[in-house]
Amino acid sequence: MVKYSSIWYQNKYNERLKKAHDYLGGKCVNCDKKDELHIHHKDKKLKSFTVTEQLHGMAWDKIVEELDKCELLCVKCHRKEHEAKCGTIAGYRKGCRCEDCKTALRNYMRIYRSKK
C-alpha cells in the first residue's frame, strides 16, 4: 500500500487549483485582478458540488463539468456578489425594511410554514 504525505496532497491540490483557474481564464471576470481568486457558481441552483472541496480526488472531466457553471471572482468582487441585496430575505435580515424586502420575507415565511 502506498502512503502519500500531506505535502503530496497539498501539492496536488495547488496544481489542480491553478489548472482550474487557468481553465476559467486566470483573472476576475469583473475587474481583471489576477490574485486572491475564488471560484464562484453563477447560479447556485445548478451547483452539484463545491469545486475546491473535490480537487484532490475527483476526475478532472467531472470538475470541468462543474467549472463550466462557474466564473472567477477576486475576493472583493466575490464579497460584493454575496452581500445582502435590497429586495431579498438577506436584505431584510441585514435591517432593510423597504417594501421589497418585507415582501421577500413574507414569501419566504409562506414557503417555510407550508413545509411543516
N, C-alpha and C positions, 0 to 999 in steps of 0.2 A: 504494500500500500504506500502510495506517495503522499508525503505530508508537505503542504505548502505553508510558507510562513506568512504572517500578516503583511510583511513588506511586499511579497509577491502579489497578494490580493490588492493592496493599495496601488501598486504599480499598474496592475491590470485595470483597476477602476479608473485611474487617471488617464490611461491610454484610451480607454473606451469613451470617457467623458470628452476628451479632446476630439476624438473621432465624431462624436455626436454633435459637438459644437461646430466642427468643420462642415458636417452634413447640413446643418441649419444656417450656414453662411458665415459663422465666426464673428458676428457682431450684432449688437442690439438693433432690432428692426425699427425702433423709434429714433434713436439718437446716434447710431453707429459706433457706440463705445465698444471696445474690444476686450475689456476685462470685467471681472465680477459679474459673469453672465449666469442667468438662470434659464432653465428650460421651462417654458410656460405653455400649458394647453390652451389653445384658442377657444375651445368650447368644452367646459368641464363635463358636459353630458356625454360627450364622445370618449372620455378618458377611460381606458381599460386598466391602466396601471401607472404608477409613478416611475418614470424612466430612470431617474437617478438611483432608485432602490433596486433596480433589476439589472444594472450594468455588469455585475460580476458574472452571472451565470446564464442569463437568457441568451438565446440565439440572436445573432446580430440582425437577421431578417425580421424577427419579431419586434426588435427595438426600433428598426427603421419604420415599420408599420405605425408604431406609436409616435415616432418623431414626425411623421407626415401630418399629425394632428397638432403639432407644436410650433412654437417660434422662440427665438432667443430674445430675452429682455435683460438689460442691466438691472442691478439691484434697485436703483432709483425708479426706473420705469415700471419694474415689476411691483414695487410697493404702490405706485400710483394706480396700477391696473386693479389691485385688490383693495384699495381703500374704499371706505363706505361711500356709496354714491347716493345722492338725493333721489328719492322715489323708490327706495328699496328697504327691505326689512333691516339691513345693516345700517342704513342711514337713520332709521328710526332708533335703533339701539344706540347709535352714537349721539342721540339727543335732538335730531331734527324732528320738528313737529309740523312740517308742511302737510298739505292735504294729500300729496302723492305718497309720502312716507306713511301717513296714517292709513291710507288705502292698502298699501303693501302689507302693513301689519294685520289689518282686518282679513285680507285674503289668506295670509299665512295662517292665522289663527283658525279660520274656517276650515282649511285643509287639515291642520293639526288635530282639531277636535273631531273631524269626521273619521280619522284613523283609529280613534279609541273605541 
